[in-house]
Structure formats: structure tokens, C-alpha cells
Amino acid sequence: MPSKRPPASGMVWIPAGSFWMGSDQHYPEEAPAHRVELAGFWIDRAPVTNAQFLKFVKATSYRTLAESFADSALYPDADPAQLHPASIVFVPPAGPVGQANHYSWWQYVPGASWRHPEGPGSSIKGRGQHPVVHVAHADAAAYASWIGKQLPTEEEWERAAWGGREGCEYAWGDELHPGGVPVANTFQGDFPHHNSCLDGWELTSPVGAYPANGYGLVDMIGNVWEWTDSWYGPHQSGAAGCCAEAQSARQQASIDPGSQHGAAPRKVVKGGSFLCAPSYCRRYRPAARMAQGIDTSTSHMGFRCIVRPPGLNITQSLDITQN
């Protein structure tokens, strides 16, 4: 049972229990669907906002990865110009383009950061309650440590996202837009060049602009992708956390030398974003998952934090049934 009060304001208790994780009906990396049992934990009601991240930066003088020069020793073949502070920004093309080449809408923009989400000249003025973006995994982990929290495992995040439901297509039911009304910030229109903004937002939206799920959590689906602390790989059988040697092996296994991330280890990100569209990325579902290089920040990547009860070890997360 949780304590009478949450460990920090704006946190919600997720009770202990089991749920069906993954899916056999969608992208192959979501399979196999399997039953997972978790201990209870506290989780942020909403993604960390620009206003919250600003307090962290003011208190610590922290500089994000996007605001820092890259270490040339880690990228020996890189163009020196690519080592300057920069981040990856969604820039819609002027007209229809093939969807095979994502560089048609993603650009590496010098000067882009959480303070300047679309690059130099942009700012977070008026967006204090929007999710912070352009945060790499280390940035999210640094904030979590500063505030006395942790990043969730993939299992914890997915259980929270379902809001107590099971067996549905989406977190809210079986229709993407129930009654024709968007219930999450996703992409409507012709991806990637024309967003009709049926939901009222072209980019990020203020947290809580859409209905909460069954646990009272907002923006678990859409708006921004969210970092987890799980290394990317096939769904694991057995414990979610383990000894240091096993974690190191998973870290190495998460590296895909043929991917855009090169030799960077990858973590699991969850939830989809304002760029998920039926014609391109149907990852606006709790079971969906994606690999993200830990050295990468983008204009649609954010996070939220959790707190586990004292004495809880994440090895208590257990795959109890597998289909």
C-alpha cells in the first residue's frame, strides 16, 4: 500500500498488479504479448514541463547535451560542424514527399535546444506548461536525480499508460478518435507536410489538454515520446532489472551499428508524439515502443518520473506468463 501522501505533488499511485504487456497485432518489436506483474509505484501525473525543467536549470546551472559541444573522440568521423551544440527538429516539407527517408522532415539544427525548440529565434515563452523537449536520456536522468525521483522502466511506464484497462486497441478504447474527437495530441492530415490540426495543436500542447486515463495520468499517449530507463531489445523474460553484468550485456545488445545512432546504446521510449499519424507511425498505443540513442535529443522527446516505495527493487518486476 502507498503512504498516505505522495512523495511529491502531482504524483499518482499505480497499484501493484499484473497486466498484458506488448502486442502480437501491431509492430513486430511489440511481440510477444506477455503477462507482467509489478509492485506499486508513484508516477508523475504529467510529463515534466518547461517551467519545471527551468527550475532545475536555475538551481544547478545544468547544461543539456543539445547545449554542449560533442566530444570529438566519440565521433571521430564526424564533420566538425556537426559537433557544435545542436538538436534534431521536425521541419515539415513544403509538399508531399516519400516516407522512406525521414531526413525529408528531420533537420539537425545548430542552436536548437529545450530553450529554443524550433531553433534560434524560437523560445519557450508562453510554453511553460508544455512538455520540455530536446532532452537526451542523461538530461532526463539528471533532472530525476535532482528532484529525488527515477525514470520508469518500460514495464512500469506501460502499466501506467493503460490506466487499468486491458484488451483495447488504444488506452481509451477501440477508436482512435471516439465520436470524431481527438483525445491525444497526434498528427492529423497528410504526414509529414500538412497537419490539419484537428486537435488544435500543430506541435506540443500544454500538459492536461486532453482527458486523463483511468489512473488520472495525462499525456501518456501523444504530445511527446517519453524516455524510460530500459535498454532496448526484445521483450525480456524474467526480471526487469538484474545484476550489473546483465545490465551491461543488455546495454551492449541495445546497440545497432547499422542504425542512424551508430554505436550509441539505445533506450526504450514510449507513448508516441504529436507526429504519430495513421499513415506513418501508429505508435499512439501503450504497447508501442521505439529505440532511441541515448545521445540523441529531438523536438518531440520528453519524459516523466517515478518514485518507488522504500526497499523496492525493480527485480520484483516479473514476466509471469508468455504467449
Secondary structure in CASP SS format (residue, H / E / C, confidence):
PFRMAT SS
TARGET T0000
AUTHOR 0000-0000-0000
METHOD secondary structure of the structure
MODEL  1
M C 1.00
P C 1.00
S C 1.00
K C 1.00
R C 1.00
P C 1.00
P C 1.00
A C 1.00
S C 1.00
G C 1.00
M E 1.00
V E 1.00
W E 1.00
I E 1.00
P C 1.00
A C 1.00
G E 1.00
S E 1.00
F E 1.00
W E 1.00
M E 1.00
G C 1.00
S C 1.00
D C 1.00
Q C 1.00
H C 1.00
Y C 1.00
P H 1.00
E H 1.00
E H 1.00
A C 1.00
P C 1.00
A C 1.00
H E 1.00
R E 1.00
V E 1.00
E E 1.00
L E 1.00
A C 1.00
G C 1.00
F E 1.00
W E 1.00
I E 1.00
D E 1.00
R C 1.00
A C 1.00
P C 1.00
V C 1.00
T E 1.00
N H 1.00
A H 1.00
Q H 1.00
F H 1.00
L H 1.00
K H 1.00
F H 1.00
V H 1.00
K H 1.00
A H 1.00
T H 1.00
S C 1.00
Y C 1.00
R C 1.00
T C 1.00
L H 1.00
A H 1.00
E H 1.00
S C 1.00
F C 1.00
A C 1.00
D C 1.00
S C 1.00
A C 1.00
L C 1.00
Y C 1.00
P C 1.00
D C 1.00
A C 1.00
D C 1.00
P H 1.00
A H 1.00
Q H 1.00
L H 1.00
H C 1.00
P C 1.00
A E 1.00
S E 1.00
I E 1.00
V E 1.00
F E 1.00
V C 1.00
P C 1.00
P C 1.00
A C 1.00
G C 1.00
P C 1.00
V C 1.00
G C 1.00
Q C 1.00
A C 1.00
N C 1.00
H H 1.00
Y H 1.00
S H 1.00
W C 1.00
W E 1.00
Q E 1.00
Y E 1.00
V E 1.00
P E 1.00
G C 1.00
A C 1.00
S C 1.00
W C 1.00
R C 1.00
H C 1.00
P C 1.00
E C 1.00
G C 1.00
P C 1.00
G C 1.00
S C 1.00
S C 1.00
I C 1.00
K C 1.00
G C 1.00
R C 1.00
G C 1.00
Q C 1.00
H C 1.00
P E 1.00
V C 1.00
V C 1.00
H C 1.00
V C 1.00
A C 1.00
H H 1.00
A H 1.00
D H 1.00
A H 1.00
A H 1.00
A H 1.00
Y H 1.00
A H 1.00
S H 1.00
W H 1.00
I C 1.00
G C 1.00
K C 1.00
Q E 1.00
L C 1.00
P C 1.00
T C 1.00
E H 1.00
E H 1.00
E H 1.00
W H 1.00
E H 1.00
R H 1.00
A H 1.00
A H 1.00
W H 1.00
G C 1.00
G C 1.00
R C 1.00
E C 1.00
G C 1.00
C C 1.00
E C 1.00
Y E 1.00
A C 1.00
W C 1.00
G E 1.00
D C 1.00
E C 1.00
L C 1.00
H C 1.00
P H 1.00
G H 1.00
G H 1.00
V C 1.00
P C 1.00
V C 1.00
A C 1.00
N E 1.00
T C 1.00
F C 1.00
Q C 1.00
G E 1.00
D E 1.00
F C 1.00
P C 1.00
H C 1.00
H E 1.00
N E 1.00
S C 1.00
C C 1.00
L C 1.00
D C 1.00
G C 1.00
W C 1.00
E C 1.00
L C 1.00
T C 1.00
S C 1.00
P C 1.00
V C 1.00
G C 1.00
A C 1.00
Y C 1.00
P C 1.00
A C 1.00
N C 1.00
G C 1.00
Y C 1.00
G C 1.00
L C 1.00
V C 1.00
D C 1.00
M C 1.00
I C 1.00
G E 1.00
N C 1.00
V C 1.00
W E 1.00
E E 1.00
W E 1.00
T E 1.00
D E 1.00
S E 1.00
W E 1.00
Y C 1.00
G C 1.00
P C 1.00
H C 1.00
Q C 1.00
S C 1.00
G C 1.00
A E 1.00
A C 1.00
G C 1.00
C C 1.00
C C 1.00
A H 1.00
E H 1.00
A H 1.00
Q H 1.00
S H 1.00
A H 1.00
R H 1.00
Q H 1.00
Q H 1.00
A H 1.00
S C 1.00
I C 1.00
D C 1.00
P C 1.00
G C 1.00
S C 1.00
Q C 1.00
H C 1.00
G C 1.00
A C 1.00
A C 1.00
P C 1.00
R E 1.00
K E 1.00
V E 1.00
V E 1.00
K E 1.00
G C 1.00
G C 1.00
S C 1.00
F C 1.00
L C 1.00
C C 1.00
A C 1.00
P C 1.00
S C 1.00
Y C 1.00
C C 1.00
R C 1.00
R C 1.00
Y C 1.00
R C 1.00
P C 1.00
A C 1.00
A C 1.00
R C 1.00
M E 1.00
A E 1.00
Q E 1.00
G E 1.00
I C 1.00
D C 1.00
T C 1.00
S C 1.00
T E 1.00
S C 1.00
H C 1.00
M E 1.00
G E 1.00
F C 1.00
R C 1.00
C C 1.00
I E 1.00
V E 1.00
R C 1.00
P C 1.00
P C 1.00
G C 1.00
L C 1.00
N C 1.00
I H 1.00
T H 1.00
Q H 1.00
S C 1.00
L E 1.00
D E 1.00
I E 1.00
T E 1.00
Q E 1.00
N C 1.00
END
